[in-house]
Amino acid sequence: MILNPLRLYRRRQRLLREALEEAQYLRRRHGDAAIAAARDQLRRPDLTSWGHEVLERAIKYLQNRI
């Protein structure tokens, strides 16, 4: 398997972008309870590994904002 550094870079940038969008969405929808709402979503059994990464990064963004 050949690793493509450009592909890895784009994947990381996409993760950061989607996590920021998710954090903003959670903040608009839930206000101060956004972190709790994100943690509730992490417990969902149908969450993909990508969605799990996005939510974990979104929680980090939300924690840094407080």
Backbone as a printed PyTorch tensor [residue, N CA C, xyz], in Angstrom:
tensor([[[  0.8360,  -1.1710,   0.0000],
         [  0.0000,   0.0000,   0.0000],
         [  0.8880,   1.2430,   0.0000]],

        [[  0.6120,   2.1360,  -0.8980],
         [  1.3880,   3.3640,  -1.0140],
         [  0.6060,   4.4990,  -0.3620]],

        [[  1.2580,   5.2020,   0.5570],
         [  0.6230,   6.3360,   1.2090],
         [  0.8280,   7.5940,   0.3830]],

        [[ -0.2390,   8.2890,   0.1550],
         [ -0.1940,   9.5220,  -0.5960],
         [ -0.3000,  10.6850,   0.3950]],

        [[  0.7820,  11.4550,   0.5830],
         [  0.7500,  12.5320,   1.5700],
         [ -0.2890,  13.6100,   1.2540]],

        [[ -0.5250,  13.8630,  -0.0080],
         [ -1.5190,  14.8700,  -0.3730],
         [ -2.9230,  14.4050,   0.0150]],

        [[ -3.1880,  13.1380,  -0.1740],
         [ -4.4920,  12.5860,   0.1980],
         [ -4.6860,  12.6420,   1.7180]],

        [[ -3.6360,  12.3150,   2.4790],
         [ -3.7100,  12.3950,   3.9360],
         [ -3.9370,  13.8260,   4.3990]],

        [[ -3.2700,  14.7750,   3.7510],
         [ -3.4350,  16.1870,   4.0880],
         [ -4.8710,  16.6410,   3.8260]],

        [[ -5.4020,  16.2590,   2.6740],
         [ -6.7800,  16.6430,   2.3400],
         [ -7.7830,  16.0170,   3.2920]],

        [[ -7.5400,  14.7830,   3.6890],
         [ -8.4350,  14.1170,   4.6380],
         [ -8.4180,  14.8420,   5.9770]],

        [[ -7.2460,  15.2400,   6.4310],
         [ -7.1410,  15.9660,   7.6990],
         [ -7.8240,  17.3240,   7.6110]],

        [[ -7.6500,  18.0100,   6.5030],
         [ -8.3030,  19.3090,   6.3290],
         [ -9.8170,  19.1590,   6.2980]],

        [[-10.2850,  18.1060,   5.6580],
         [-11.7280,  17.8500,   5.6150],
         [-12.2600,  17.5520,   7.0100]],

        [[-11.5200,  16.7870,   7.7990],
         [-11.9140,  16.4850,   9.1750],
         [-12.0230,  17.7690,   9.9890]],

        [[-11.0440,  18.6350,   9.8840],
         [-11.0540,  19.8830,  10.6310],
         [-12.2280,  20.7640,  10.2080]],

        [[-12.4740,  20.8370,   8.9160],
         [-13.5680,  21.6630,   8.3930],
         [-14.9280,  21.1420,   8.8490]],

        [[-15.1310,  19.8320,   8.7460],
         [-16.4170,  19.2540,   9.1490],
         [-16.6220,  19.3470,  10.6570]],

        [[-15.5610,  19.2130,  11.4350],
         [-15.6860,  19.3200,  12.8890],
         [-16.0510,  20.7450,  13.2960]],

        [[-15.4630,  21.7220,  12.6380],
         [-15.7980,  23.1130,  12.9340],
         [-17.2470,  23.4060,  12.5730]],

        [[-17.6980,  22.9080,  11.4320],
         [-19.0970,  23.0970,  11.0380],
         [-20.0410,  22.4180,  12.0290]],

        [[-19.6870,  21.2220,  12.4740],
         [-20.5210,  20.5060,  13.4430],
         [-20.5650,  21.2480,  14.7720]],

        [[-19.4380,  21.7760,  15.2120],
         [-19.3970,  22.5340,  16.4640],
         [-20.2700,  23.7850,  16.3640]],

        [[-20.2060,  24.4630,  15.2340],
         [-21.0370,  25.6530,  15.0450],
         [-22.5160,  25.2840,  15.0200]],

        [[-22.8560,  24.1950,  14.3660],
         [-24.2400,  23.7340,  14.3110],
         [-24.7510,  23.3870,  15.7130]],

        [[-23.9520,  22.6480,  16.4670],
         [-24.3510,  22.2670,  17.8180],
         [-24.5250,  23.4940,  18.7070]],

        [[-23.6360,  24.4660,  18.5390],
         [-23.7220,  25.6890,  19.3430],
         [-25.0100,  26.4640,  19.0130]],

        [[-25.3380,  26.5510,  17.7250],
         [-26.5740,  27.2540,  17.3320],
         [-27.8130,  26.5240,  17.8270]],

        [[-27.8040,  25.2210,  17.7130],
         [-29.0060,  24.4500,  18.0410],
         [-29.2070,  24.2520,  19.5360]],

        [[-28.1150,  24.0210,  20.2880],
         [-28.2350,  23.6530,  21.6900],
         [-27.7070,  24.7070,  22.6580]],

        [[-27.0440,  25.7150,  22.1580],
         [-26.5290,  26.7630,  23.0430],
         [-25.4670,  26.2240,  23.9930]],

        [[-25.6660,  26.4900,  25.2830],
         [-24.6880,  26.0740,  26.2880],
         [-24.6510,  24.5600,  26.4910]],

        [[-25.6710,  23.8640,  26.0770],
         [-25.7240,  22.4080,  26.2340],
         [-25.1420,  21.6810,  25.0160]],

        [[-24.3800,  22.3730,  24.2090],
         [-23.8450,  21.7870,  22.9760],
         [-22.8940,  20.6290,  23.2550]],

        [[-22.0690,  20.7500,  24.2740],
         [-21.1110,  19.6800,  24.5820],
         [-21.8580,  18.4250,  25.0230]],

        [[-22.8680,  18.6030,  25.8500],
         [-23.6580,  17.4540,  26.3130],
         [-24.3810,  16.7970,  25.1370]],

        [[-24.8860,  17.6010,  24.2120],
         [-25.5760,  17.0520,  23.0410],
         [-24.6020,  16.2650,  22.1650]],

        [[-23.3830,  16.7630,  22.0190],
         [-22.3880,  16.0590,  21.2220],
         [-22.0050,  14.7380,  21.8730]],

        [[-21.8820,  14.7360,  23.1890],
         [-21.5530,  13.4870,  23.8880],
         [-22.6850,  12.4720,  23.7710]],

        [[-23.9130,  12.9650,  23.7730],
         [-25.0470,  12.0600,  23.5610],
         [-24.9930,  11.4410,  22.1710]],

        [[-24.6130,  12.2320,  21.1790],
         [-24.5120,  11.7100,  19.8140],
         [-23.3910,  10.6890,  19.6920]],

        [[-22.3340,  10.8390,  20.4810],
         [-21.2300,   9.8740,  20.4370],
         [-21.6640,   8.4860,  20.9010]],

        [[-22.6980,   8.4070,  21.7110],
         [-23.1740,   7.1240,  22.2270],
         [-24.0470,   6.3700,  21.2380]],

        [[-24.3800,   6.9780,  20.1220],
         [-25.2570,   6.3140,  19.1460],
         [-24.5560,   5.0900,  18.5510]],

        [[-25.2510,   3.9660,  18.4760],
         [-24.6070,   2.7480,  17.9550],
         [-24.4090,   2.7650,  16.4400]],

        [[-25.1440,   3.5990,  15.7170],
         [-25.0270,   3.6170,  14.2620],
         [-24.0390,   4.6650,  13.7520]],

        [[-23.2520,   5.2440,  14.6390],
         [-22.2930,   6.2750,  14.2540],
         [-21.0770,   5.6380,  13.5820]],

        [[-20.6790,   6.1800,  12.4470],
         [-19.5170,   5.6510,  11.7340],
         [-18.2320,   6.1150,  12.4080]],

        [[-17.1300,   5.5130,  12.0250],
         [-15.8450,   5.9180,  12.5950],
         [-15.5080,   7.3560,  12.1940]],

        [[-15.8840,   7.7500,  10.9720],
         [-15.6560,   9.1260,  10.5300],
         [-16.4950,  10.0940,  11.3780]],

        [[-17.7470,   9.7650,  11.5850],
         [-18.6080,  10.6100,  12.4050],
         [-18.1050,  10.7070,  13.8350]],

        [[-17.5430,   9.6250,  14.3280],
         [-16.9810,   9.6180,  15.6720],
         [-15.8020,  10.5970,  15.7500]],

        [[-14.9260,  10.5650,  14.7710],
         [-13.7840,  11.4810,  14.7460],
         [-14.2500,  12.9270,  14.6680]],

        [[-15.2420,  13.1850,  13.8250],
         [-15.7470,  14.5440,  13.6610],
         [-16.3330,  15.0500,  14.9750]],

        [[-17.1310,  14.2320,  15.6360],
         [-17.7450,  14.6540,  16.8950],
         [-16.7120,  14.8600,  17.9940]],

        [[-15.7080,  13.9970,  18.0520],
         [-14.6640,  14.1790,  19.0600],
         [-13.9240,  15.4990,  18.8450]],

        [[-13.6280,  15.8100,  17.5920],
         [-12.9490,  17.0760,  17.2980],
         [-13.8600,  18.2680,  17.5720]],

        [[-15.1450,  18.1240,  17.2880],
         [-16.1160,  19.1890,  17.5650],
         [-16.2020,  19.4520,  19.0660]],

        [[-16.1620,  18.3960,  19.8630],
         [-16.1850,  18.5640,  21.3240],
         [-14.9580,  19.3360,  21.7820]],

        [[-13.8080,  19.0420,  21.1840],
         [-12.5940,  19.7850,  21.5370],
         [-12.7410,  21.2640,  21.1990]],

        [[-13.3090,  21.5710,  20.0310],
         [-13.5550,  22.9680,  19.6630],
         [-14.4740,  23.6430,  20.6760]],

        [[-15.5490,  22.9490,  21.0410],
         [-16.5210,  23.5360,  21.9730],
         [-15.9130,  23.7460,  23.3570]],

        [[-15.0690,  22.8310,  23.8000],
         [-14.4320,  22.9770,  25.1080],
         [-13.4460,  24.1390,  25.1300]],

        [[-12.7840,  24.3630,  24.0160],
         [-11.8410,  25.4780,  23.9390],
         [-12.5460,  26.8330,  23.9080]],

        [[-13.7650,  26.8530,  23.4300],
         [-14.5370,  28.1020,  23.3340],
         [-15.0630,  28.5700,  24.6820]],

        [[-15.2210,  27.6300,  25.6170],
         [-15.8250,  28.0020,  26.9110],
         [-14.8140,  28.6270,  27.8240]]])
